[in-house]
């Protein structure tokens, strides 16, 4: 993912979030959440939160029991 300042035409940063099936901007327009959801497999589920320079703030992994 590349983050750009469209007014100044400057790249702010970039990062990767492999296998994400959901990507949403936060209400503040500053934080980006990505999610990997493999419900049938029950492994490799994770959430990540990024800021526009590409820095990852949060990385949570989940394992579904059952």
mmCIF file of the N, C-alpha and C atoms, coordinates in Angstrom:
data_MODEL
# 
_entry.id   MODEL 
# 
loop_
_atom_site.group_PDB 
_atom_site.id 
_atom_site.type_symbol 
_atom_site.label_atom_id 
_atom_site.label_alt_id 
_atom_site.label_comp_id 
_atom_site.label_asym_id 
_atom_site.label_entity_id 
_atom_site.label_seq_id 
_atom_site.pdbx_PDB_ins_code 
_atom_site.Cartn_x 
_atom_site.Cartn_y 
_atom_site.Cartn_z 
_atom_site.occupancy 
_atom_site.B_iso_or_equiv 
_atom_site.pdbx_formal_charge 
_atom_site.auth_seq_id 
_atom_site.auth_comp_id 
_atom_site.auth_asym_id 
_atom_site.auth_atom_id 
_atom_site.pdbx_PDB_model_num 
ATOM 1   N N  . UNK A 1 1  ? 0.844   -1.153  0.000  1.00 0.00 ? 1  UNK A N  1 
ATOM 2   C CA . UNK A 1 1  ? 0.000   0.000   0.000  1.00 0.00 ? 1  UNK A CA 1 
ATOM 3   C C  . UNK A 1 1  ? 0.896   1.223   0.000  1.00 0.00 ? 1  UNK A C  1 
ATOM 4   N N  . UNK A 1 2  ? 0.547   2.186   -0.810 1.00 0.00 ? 2  UNK A N  1 
ATOM 5   C CA . UNK A 1 2  ? 1.260   3.454   -0.849 1.00 0.00 ? 2  UNK A CA 1 
ATOM 6   C C  . UNK A 1 2  ? 0.341   4.555   -0.359 1.00 0.00 ? 2  UNK A C  1 
ATOM 7   N N  . UNK A 1 3  ? 0.871   5.442   0.446  1.00 0.00 ? 3  UNK A N  1 
ATOM 8   C CA . UNK A 1 3  ? 0.112   6.568   0.987  1.00 0.00 ? 3  UNK A CA 1 
ATOM 9   C C  . UNK A 1 3  ? 0.627   7.850   0.351  1.00 0.00 ? 3  UNK A C  1 
ATOM 10  N N  . UNK A 1 4  ? -0.295  8.645   -0.195 1.00 0.00 ? 4  UNK A N  1 
ATOM 11  C CA . UNK A 1 4  ? 0.072   9.860   -0.916 1.00 0.00 ? 4  UNK A CA 1 
ATOM 12  C C  . UNK A 1 4  ? -0.654  11.075  -0.376 1.00 0.00 ? 4  UNK A C  1 
ATOM 13  N N  . UNK A 1 5  ? 0.019   12.197  -0.367 1.00 0.00 ? 5  UNK A N  1 
ATOM 14  C CA . UNK A 1 5  ? -0.597  13.503  -0.169 1.00 0.00 ? 5  UNK A CA 1 
ATOM 15  C C  . UNK A 1 5  ? -0.952  13.989  -1.573 1.00 0.00 ? 5  UNK A C  1 
ATOM 16  N N  . UNK A 1 6  ? -2.226  13.921  -1.927 1.00 0.00 ? 6  UNK A N  1 
ATOM 17  C CA . UNK A 1 6  ? -2.635  14.240  -3.289 1.00 0.00 ? 6  UNK A CA 1 
ATOM 18  C C  . UNK A 1 6  ? -2.515  15.722  -3.606 1.00 0.00 ? 6  UNK A C  1 
ATOM 19  N N  . UNK A 1 7  ? -2.665  16.574  -2.613 1.00 0.00 ? 7  UNK A N  1 
ATOM 20  C CA . UNK A 1 7  ? -2.525  18.010  -2.857 1.00 0.00 ? 7  UNK A CA 1 
ATOM 21  C C  . UNK A 1 7  ? -1.076  18.375  -3.177 1.00 0.00 ? 7  UNK A C  1 
ATOM 22  N N  . UNK A 1 8  ? -0.146  17.844  -2.402 1.00 0.00 ? 8  UNK A N  1 
ATOM 23  C CA . UNK A 1 8  ? 1.261   18.146  -2.618 1.00 0.00 ? 8  UNK A CA 1 
ATOM 24  C C  . UNK A 1 8  ? 1.955   17.181  -3.557 1.00 0.00 ? 8  UNK A C  1 
ATOM 25  N N  . UNK A 1 9  ? 1.233   16.120  -3.971 1.00 0.00 ? 9  UNK A N  1 
ATOM 26  C CA . UNK A 1 9  ? 1.771   15.089  -4.853 1.00 0.00 ? 9  UNK A CA 1 
ATOM 27  C C  . UNK A 1 9  ? 3.070   14.502  -4.298 1.00 0.00 ? 9  UNK A C  1 
ATOM 28  N N  . UNK A 1 10 ? 3.012   14.160  -3.004 1.00 0.00 ? 10 UNK A N  1 
ATOM 29  C CA . UNK A 1 10 ? 4.163   13.610  -2.307 1.00 0.00 ? 10 UNK A CA 1 
ATOM 30  C C  . UNK A 1 10 ? 3.781   12.252  -1.727 1.00 0.00 ? 10 UNK A C  1 
ATOM 31  N N  . UNK A 1 11 ? 4.643   11.261  -1.927 1.00 0.00 ? 11 UNK A N  1 
ATOM 32  C CA . UNK A 1 11 ? 4.404   9.964   -1.300 1.00 0.00 ? 11 UNK A CA 1 
ATOM 33  C C  . UNK A 1 11 ? 4.796   10.061  0.170  1.00 0.00 ? 11 UNK A C  1 
ATOM 34  N N  . UNK A 1 12 ? 3.850   9.713   1.050  1.00 0.00 ? 12 UNK A N  1 
ATOM 35  C CA . UNK A 1 12 ? 4.084   9.795   2.488  1.00 0.00 ? 12 UNK A CA 1 
ATOM 36  C C  . UNK A 1 12 ? 4.764   8.541   3.033  1.00 0.00 ? 12 UNK A C  1 
ATOM 37  N N  . UNK A 1 13 ? 4.495   7.405   2.417  1.00 0.00 ? 13 UNK A N  1 
ATOM 38  C CA . UNK A 1 13 ? 5.080   6.149   2.865  1.00 0.00 ? 13 UNK A CA 1 
ATOM 39  C C  . UNK A 1 13 ? 4.408   4.978   2.196  1.00 0.00 ? 13 UNK A C  1 
ATOM 40  N N  . UNK A 1 14 ? 4.901   3.788   2.513  1.00 0.00 ? 14 UNK A N  1 
ATOM 41  C CA . UNK A 1 14 ? 4.295   2.574   1.973  1.00 0.00 ? 14 UNK A CA 1 
ATOM 42  C C  . UNK A 1 14 ? 4.504   1.434   2.957  1.00 0.00 ? 14 UNK A C  1 
ATOM 43  N N  . UNK A 1 15 ? 3.693   0.397   2.814  1.00 0.00 ? 15 UNK A N  1 
ATOM 44  C CA . UNK A 1 15 ? 3.775   -0.768  3.681  1.00 0.00 ? 15 UNK A CA 1 
ATOM 45  C C  . UNK A 1 15 ? 3.100   -1.934  2.989  1.00 0.00 ? 15 UNK A C  1 
ATOM 46  N N  . UNK A 1 16 ? 3.099   -3.098  3.640  1.00 0.00 ? 16 UNK A N  1 
ATOM 47  C CA . UNK A 1 16 ? 2.461   -4.286  3.082  1.00 0.00 ? 16 UNK A CA 1 
ATOM 48  C C  . UNK A 1 16 ? 1.574   -4.919  4.135  1.00 0.00 ? 16 UNK A C  1 
ATOM 49  N N  . UNK A 1 17 ? 0.486   -5.514  3.679  1.00 0.00 ? 17 UNK A N  1 
ATOM 50  C CA . UNK A 1 17 ? -0.401  -6.276  4.553  1.00 0.00 ? 17 UNK A CA 1 
ATOM 51  C C  . UNK A 1 17 ? -0.924  -7.449  3.724  1.00 0.00 ? 17 UNK A C  1 
ATOM 52  N N  . UNK A 1 18 ? -0.139  -8.517  3.702  1.00 0.00 ? 18 UNK A N  1 
ATOM 53  C CA . UNK A 1 18 ? -0.433  -9.669  2.853  1.00 0.00 ? 18 UNK A CA 1 
ATOM 54  C C  . UNK A 1 18 ? -1.755  -10.343 3.213  1.00 0.00 ? 18 UNK A C  1 
ATOM 55  N N  . UNK A 1 19 ? -2.457  -10.784 2.201  1.00 0.00 ? 19 UNK A N  1 
ATOM 56  C CA . UNK A 1 19 ? -3.687  -11.580 2.319  1.00 0.00 ? 19 UNK A CA 1 
ATOM 57  C C  . UNK A 1 19 ? -4.852  -10.850 2.972  1.00 0.00 ? 19 UNK A C  1 
ATOM 58  N N  . UNK A 1 20 ? -4.792  -9.533  3.080  1.00 0.00 ? 20 UNK A N  1 
ATOM 59  C CA . UNK A 1 20 ? -5.895  -8.785  3.694  1.00 0.00 ? 20 UNK A CA 1 
ATOM 60  C C  . UNK A 1 20 ? -7.153  -8.911  2.847  1.00 0.00 ? 20 UNK A C  1 
ATOM 61  N N  . UNK A 1 21 ? -8.261  -9.161  3.524  1.00 0.00 ? 21 UNK A N  1 
ATOM 62  C CA . UNK A 1 21 ? -9.542  -9.264  2.839  1.00 0.00 ? 21 UNK A CA 1 
ATOM 63  C C  . UNK A 1 21 ? -10.457 -8.104  3.211  1.00 0.00 ? 21 UNK A C  1 
ATOM 64  N N  . UNK A 1 22 ? -10.027 -7.301  4.174  1.00 0.00 ? 22 UNK A N  1 
ATOM 65  C CA . UNK A 1 22 ? -10.811 -6.140  4.589  1.00 0.00 ? 22 UNK A CA 1 
ATOM 66  C C  . UNK A 1 22 ? -9.856  -4.987  4.889  1.00 0.00 ? 22 UNK A C  1 
ATOM 67  N N  . UNK A 1 23 ? -10.159 -3.820  4.330  1.00 0.00 ? 23 UNK A N  1 
ATOM 68  C CA . UNK A 1 23 ? -9.356  -2.618  4.557  1.00 0.00 ? 23 UNK A CA 1 
ATOM 69  C C  . UNK A 1 23 ? -10.320 -1.469  4.799  1.00 0.00 ? 23 UNK A C  1 
ATOM 70  N N  . UNK A 1 24 ? -10.164 -0.775  5.919  1.00 0.00 ? 24 UNK A N  1 
ATOM 71  C CA . UNK A 1 24 ? -11.071 0.321   6.282  1.00 0.00 ? 24 UNK A CA 1 
ATOM 72  C C  . UNK A 1 24 ? -10.292 1.484   6.888  1.00 0.00 ? 24 UNK A C  1 
ATOM 73  N N  . UNK A 1 25 ? -10.650 2.706   6.511  1.00 0.00 ? 25 UNK A N  1 
ATOM 74  C CA . UNK A 1 25 ? -10.102 3.890   7.166  1.00 0.00 ? 25 UNK A CA 1 
ATOM 75  C C  . UNK A 1 25 ? -10.865 4.135   8.457  1.00 0.00 ? 25 UNK A C  1 
ATOM 76  N N  . UNK A 1 26 ? -10.166 4.603   9.470  1.00 0.00 ? 26 UNK A N  1 
ATOM 77  C CA . UNK A 1 26 ? -10.804 4.984   10.722 1.00 0.00 ? 26 UNK A CA 1 
ATOM 78  C C  . UNK A 1 26 ? -11.623 6.247   10.525 1.00 0.00 ? 26 UNK A C  1 
ATOM 79  N N  . UNK A 1 27 ? -12.520 6.533   11.451 1.00 0.00 ? 27 UNK A N  1 
ATOM 80  C CA . UNK A 1 27 ? -13.350 7.742   11.369 1.00 0.00 ? 27 UNK A CA 1 
ATOM 81  C C  . UNK A 1 27 ? -12.520 9.009   11.340 1.00 0.00 ? 27 UNK A C  1 
ATOM 82  N N  . UNK A 1 28 ? -11.305 8.961   11.878 1.00 0.00 ? 28 UNK A N  1 
ATOM 83  C CA . UNK A 1 28 ? -10.447 10.139  11.894 1.00 0.00 ? 28 UNK A CA 1 
ATOM 84  C C  . UNK A 1 28 ? -9.749  10.375  10.556 1.00 0.00 ? 28 UNK A C  1 
ATOM 85  N N  . UNK A 1 29 ? -9.852  9.435   9.623  1.00 0.00 ? 29 UNK A N  1 
ATOM 86  C CA . UNK A 1 29 ? -9.225  9.572   8.318  1.00 0.00 ? 29 UNK A CA 1 
ATOM 87  C C  . UNK A 1 29 ? -7.710  9.441   8.379  1.00 0.00 ? 29 UNK A C  1 
ATOM 88  N N  . UNK A 1 30 ? -7.182  9.020   9.508  1.00 0.00 ? 30 UNK A N  1 
ATOM 89  C CA . UNK A 1 30 ? -5.732  8.943   9.717  1.00 0.00 ? 30 UNK A CA 1 
ATOM 90  C C  . UNK A 1 30 ? -5.259  7.499   9.900  1.00 0.00 ? 30 UNK A C  1 
ATOM 91  N N  . UNK A 1 31 ? -6.058  6.684   10.550 1.00 0.00 ? 31 UNK A N  1 
ATOM 92  C CA . UNK A 1 31 ? -5.689  5.302   10.817 1.00 0.00 ? 31 UNK A CA 1 
ATOM 93  C C  . UNK A 1 31 ? -6.324  4.371   9.792  1.00 0.00 ? 31 UNK A C  1 
ATOM 94  N N  . UNK A 1 32 ? -5.567  3.381   9.346  1.00 0.00 ? 32 UNK A N  1 
ATOM 95  C CA . UNK A 1 32 ? -6.038  2.403   8.376  1.00 0.00 ? 32 UNK A CA 1 
ATOM 96  C C  . UNK A 1 32 ? -5.980  1.028   9.017  1.00 0.00 ? 32 UNK A C  1 
ATOM 97  N N  . UNK A 1 33 ? -7.092  0.306   9.010  1.00 0.00 ? 33 UNK A N  1 
ATOM 98  C CA . UNK A 1 33 ? -7.166  -1.034  9.570  1.00 0.00 ? 33 UNK A CA 1 
ATOM 99  C C  . UNK A 1 33 ? -7.222  -2.039  8.432  1.00 0.00 ? 33 UNK A C  1 
ATOM 100 N N  . UNK A 1 34 ? -6.406  -3.084  8.523  1.00 0.00 ? 34 UNK A N  1 
ATOM 101 C CA . UNK A 1 34 ? -6.489  -4.194  7.579  1.00 0.00 ? 34 UNK A CA 1 
ATOM 102 C C  . UNK A 1 34 ? -6.762  -5.467  8.375  1.00 0.00 ? 34 UNK A C  1 
ATOM 103 N N  . UNK A 1 35 ? -7.460  -6.407  7.762  1.00 0.00 ? 35 UNK A N  1 
ATOM 104 C CA . UNK A 1 35 ? -7.802  -7.649  8.453  1.00 0.00 ? 35 UNK A CA 1 
ATOM 105 C C  . UNK A 1 35 ? -7.639  -8.839  7.521  1.00 0.00 ? 35 UNK A C  1 
ATOM 106 N N  . UNK A 1 36 ? -7.110  -9.914  8.078  1.00 0.00 ? 36 UNK A N  1 
ATOM 107 C CA . UNK A 1 36 ? -7.033  -11.205 7.411  1.00 0.00 ? 36 UNK A CA 1 
ATOM 108 C C  . UNK A 1 36 ? -7.992  -12.113 8.163  1.00 0.00 ? 36 UNK A C  1 
ATOM 109 N N  . UNK A 1 37 ? -8.976  -12.652 7.454  1.00 0.00 ? 37 UNK A N  1 
ATOM 110 C CA . UNK A 1 37 ? -10.015 -13.466 8.096  1.00 0.00 ? 37 UNK A CA 1 
ATOM 111 C C  . UNK A 1 37 ? -10.172 -14.787 7.360  1.00 0.00 ? 37 UNK A C  1 
ATOM 112 N N  . UNK A 1 38 ? -9.696  -15.858 7.979  1.00 0.00 ? 38 UNK A N  1 
ATOM 113 C CA . UNK A 1 38 ? -9.839  -17.191 7.416  1.00 0.00 ? 38 UNK A CA 1 
ATOM 114 C C  . UNK A 1 38 ? -10.701 -18.004 8.366  1.00 0.00 ? 38 UNK A C  1 
ATOM 115 N N  . UNK A 1 39 ? -11.995 -17.808 8.318  1.00 0.00 ? 39 UNK A N  1 
ATOM 116 C CA . UNK A 1 39 ? -12.901 -18.446 9.278  1.00 0.00 ? 39 UNK A CA 1 
ATOM 117 C C  . UNK A 1 39 ? -12.894 -19.970 9.168  1.00 0.00 ? 39 UNK A C  1 
ATOM 118 N N  . UNK A 1 40 ? -12.835 -20.480 7.974  1.00 0.00 ? 40 UNK A N  1 
ATOM 119 C CA . UNK A 1 40 ? -12.889 -21.936 7.802  1.00 0.00 ? 40 UNK A CA 1 
ATOM 120 C C  . UNK A 1 40 ? -11.596 -22.605 8.245  1.00 0.00 ? 40 UNK A C  1 
ATOM 121 N N  . UNK A 1 41 ? -10.481 -21.941 8.054  1.00 0.00 ? 41 UNK A N  1 
ATOM 122 C CA . UNK A 1 41 ? -9.187  -22.518 8.392  1.00 0.00 ? 41 UNK A CA 1 
ATOM 123 C C  . UNK A 1 41 ? -8.871  -22.345 9.869  1.00 0.00 ? 41 UNK A C  1 
ATOM 124 N N  . UNK A 1 42 ? -9.338  -21.253 10.466 1.00 0.00 ? 42 UNK A N  1 
ATOM 125 C CA . UNK A 1 42 ? -9.199  -20.951 11.888 1.00 0.00 ? 42 UNK A CA 1 
ATOM 126 C C  . UNK A 1 42 ? -7.775  -20.606 12.317 1.00 0.00 ? 42 UNK A C  1 
ATOM 127 N N  . UNK A 1 43 ? -6.913  -20.270 11.373 1.00 0.00 ? 43 UNK A N  1 
ATOM 128 C CA . UNK A 1 43 ? -5.557  -19.814 11.694 1.00 0.00 ? 43 UNK A CA 1 
ATOM 129 C C  . UNK A 1 43 ? -5.229  -18.599 10.840 1.00 0.00 ? 43 UNK A C  1 
ATOM 130 N N  . UNK A 1 44 ? -4.173  -17.919 11.191 1.00 0.00 ? 44 UNK A N  1 
ATOM 131 C CA . UNK A 1 44 ? -3.673  -16.765 10.436 1.00 0.00 ? 44 UNK A CA 1 
ATOM 132 C C  . UNK A 1 44 ? -4.635  -15.590 10.389 1.00 0.00 ? 44 UNK A C  1 
ATOM 133 N N  . UNK A 1 45 ? -5.571  -15.501 11.336 1.00 0.00 ? 45 UNK A N  1 
ATOM 134 C CA . UNK A 1 45 ? -6.430  -14.330 11.428 1.00 0.00 ? 45 UNK A CA 1 
ATOM 135 C C  . UNK A 1 45 ? -5.637  -13.229 12.112 1.00 0.00 ? 45 UNK A C  1 
ATOM 136 N N  . UNK A 1 46 ? -5.707  -12.013 11.583 1.00 0.00 ? 46 UNK A N  1 
ATOM 137 C CA . UNK A 1 46 ? -4.969  -10.917 12.194 1.00 0.00 ? 46 UNK A CA 1 
ATOM 138 C C  . UNK A 1 46 ? -5.562  -9.571  11.834 1.00 0.00 ? 46 UNK A C  1 
ATOM 139 N N  . UNK A 1 47 ? -5.291  -8.604  12.688 1.00 0.00 ? 47 UNK A N  1 
ATOM 140 C CA . UNK A 1 47 ? -5.662  -7.216  12.466 1.00 0.00 ? 47 UNK A CA 1 
ATOM 141 C C  . UNK A 1 47 ? -4.400  -6.376  12.526 1.00 0.00 ? 47 UNK A C  1 
ATOM 142 N N  . UNK A 1 48 ? -4.310  -5.377  11.650 1.00 0.00 ? 48 UNK A N  1 
ATOM 143 C CA . UNK A 1 48 ? -3.190  -4.438  11.674 1.00 0.00 ? 48 UNK A CA 1 
ATOM 144 C C  . UNK A 1 48 ? -3.743  -3.027  11.546 1.00 0.00 ? 48 UNK A C  1 
ATOM 145 N N  . UNK A 1 49 ? -3.098  -2.082  12.225 1.00 0.00 ? 49 UNK A N  1 
ATOM 146 C CA . UNK A 1 49 ? -3.463  -0.674  12.118 1.00 0.00 ? 49 UNK A CA 1 
ATOM 147 C C  . UNK A 1 49 ? -2.215  0.090   11.693 1.00 0.00 ? 49 UNK A C  1 
ATOM 148 N N  . UNK A 1 50 ? -2.384  0.921   10.653 1.00 0.00 ? 50 UNK A N  1 
ATOM 149 C CA . UNK A 1 50 ? -1.287  1.709   10.098 1.00 0.00 ? 50 UNK A CA 1 
ATOM 150 C C  . UNK A 1 50 ? -1.624  3.196   10.157 1.00 0.00 ? 50 UNK A C  1 
ATOM 151 N N  . UNK A 1 51 ? -0.588  4.018   10.082 1.00 0.00 ? 51 UNK A N  1 
ATOM 152 C CA . UNK A 1 51 ? -0.774  5.460   9.886  1.00 0.00 ? 51 UNK A CA 1 
ATOM 153 C C  . UNK A 1 51 ? -0.225  5.809   8.502  1.00 0.00 ? 51 UNK A C  1 
ATOM 154 N N  . UNK A 1 52 ? -0.537  7.001   7.975  1.00 0.00 ? 52 UNK A N  1 
ATOM 155 C CA . UNK A 1 52 ? -0.223  7.305   6.580  1.00 0.00 ? 52 UNK A CA 1 
ATOM 156 C C  . UNK A 1 52 ? 1.247   7.268   6.172  1.00 0.00 ? 52 UNK A C  1 
ATOM 157 N N  . UNK A 1 53 ? 2.195   7.278   7.096  1.00 0.00 ? 53 UNK A N  1 
ATOM 158 C CA . UNK A 1 53 ? 3.592   7.142   6.664  1.00 0.00 ? 53 UNK A CA 1 
ATOM 159 C C  . UNK A 1 53 ? 3.979   5.674   6.472  1.00 0.00 ? 53 UNK A C  1 
ATOM 160 N N  . UNK A 1 54 ? 3.013   4.757   6.690  1.00 0.00 ? 54 UNK A N  1 
ATOM 161 C CA . UNK A 1 54 ? 3.245   3.335   6.503  1.00 0.00 ? 54 UNK A CA 1 
ATOM 162 C C  . UNK A 1 54 ? 3.640   2.617   7.777  1.00 0.00 ? 54 UNK A C  1 
ATOM 163 N N  . UNK A 1 55 ? 3.820   3.345   8.879  1.00 0.00 ? 55 UNK A N  1 
ATOM 164 C CA . UNK A 1 55 ? 4.210   2.724   10.148 1.00 0.00 ? 55 UNK A CA 1 
ATOM 165 C C  . UNK A 1 55 ? 3.052   1.897   10.700 1.00 0.00 ? 55 UNK A C  1 
ATOM 166 N N  . UNK A 1 56 ? 3.378   0.672   11.108 1.00 0.00 ? 56 UNK A N  1 
ATOM 167 C CA . UNK A 1 56 ? 2.380   -0.221  11.702 1.00 0.00 ? 56 UNK A CA 1 
ATOM 168 C C  . UNK A 1 56 ? 2.316   0.045   13.196 1.00 0.00 ? 56 UNK A C  1 
ATOM 169 N N  . UNK A 1 57 ? 1.126   0.402   13.685 1.00 0.00 ? 57 UNK A N  1 
ATOM 170 C CA . UNK A 1 57 ? 0.941   0.695   15.103 1.00 0.00 ? 57 UNK A CA 1 
ATOM 171 C C  . UNK A 1 57 ? 0.526   -0.528  15.902 1.00 0.00 ? 57 UNK A C  1 
ATOM 172 N N  . UNK A 1 58 ? -0.320  -1.356  15.314 1.00 0.00 ? 58 UNK A N  1 
ATOM 173 C CA . UNK A 1 58 ? -0.879  -2.515  16.019 1.00 0.00 ? 58 UNK A CA 1 
ATOM 174 C C  . UNK A 1 58 ? -0.835  -3.729  15.099 1.00 0.00 ? 58 UNK A C  1 
ATOM 175 N N  . UNK A 1 59 ? -0.476  -4.876  15.677 1.00 0.00 ? 59 UNK A N  1 
ATOM 176 C CA . UNK A 1 59 ? -0.541  -6.146  14.957 1.00 0.00 ? 59 UNK A CA 1 
ATOM 177 C C  . UNK A 1 59 ? -1.018  -7.192  15.950 1.00 0.00 ? 59 UNK A C  1 
ATOM 178 N N  . UNK A 1 60 ? -2.244  -7.635  15.794 1.00 0.00 ? 60 UNK A N  1 
ATOM 179 C CA . UNK A 1 60 ? -2.852  -8.630  16.684 1.00 0.00 ? 60 UNK A CA 1 
ATOM 180 C C  . UNK A 1 60 ? -3.156  -9.882  15.881 1.00 0.00 ? 60 UNK A C  1 
ATOM 181 N N  . UNK A 1 61 ? -2.682  -11.029 16.369 1.00 0.00 ? 61 UNK A N  1 
ATOM 182 C CA . UNK A 1 61 ? -2.979  -12.315 15.737 1.00 0.00 ? 61 UNK A CA 1 
ATOM 183 C C  . UNK A 1 61 ? -4.021  -13.040 16.553 1.00 0.00 ? 61 UNK A C  1 
ATOM 184 N N  . UNK A 1 62 ? -4.891  -13.781 15.861 1.00 0.00 ? 62 UNK A N  1 
ATOM 185 C CA . UNK A 1 62 ? -5.967  -14.510 16.511 1.00 0.00 ? 62 UNK A CA 1 
ATOM 186 C C  . UNK A 1 62 ? -6.004  -15.935 16.028 1.00 0.00 ? 62 UNK A C  1 
ATOM 187 N N  . UNK A 1 63 ? -6.317  -16.837 16.931 1.00 0.00 ? 63 UNK A N  1 
ATOM 188 C CA . UNK A 1 63 ? -6.509  -18.253 16.578 1.00 0.00 ? 63 UNK A CA 1 
ATOM 189 C C  . UNK A 1 63 ? -7.888  -18.649 17.087 1.00 0.00 ? 63 UNK A C  1 
ATOM 190 N N  . UNK A 1 64 ? -8.746  -19.104 16.189 1.00 0.00 ? 64 UNK A N  1 
ATOM 191 C CA . UNK A 1 64 ? -10.115 -19.465 16.543 1.00 0.00 ? 64 UNK A CA 1 
ATOM 192 C C  . UNK A 1 64 ? -10.097 -20.892 17.098 1.00 0.00 ? 64 UNK A C  1 
ATOM 193 N N  . UNK A 1 65 ? -10.595 -21.046 18.312 1.00 0.00 ? 65 UNK A N  1 
ATOM 194 C CA . UNK A 1 65 ? -10.674 -22.369 18.931 1.00 0.00 ? 65 UNK A CA 1 
ATOM 195 C C  . UNK A 1 65 ? -11.986 -23.035 18.565 1.00 0.00 ? 65 UNK A C  1 
ATOM 196 N N  . UNK A 1 66 ? -11.964 -24.331 18.499 1.00 0.00 ? 66 UNK A N  1 
ATOM 197 C CA . UNK A 1 66 ? -13.233 -25.003 18.267 1.00 0.00 ? 66 UNK A CA 1 
ATOM 198 C C  . UNK A 1 66 ? -13.146 -26.162 17.450 1.00 0.00 ? 66 UNK A C  1 
# 
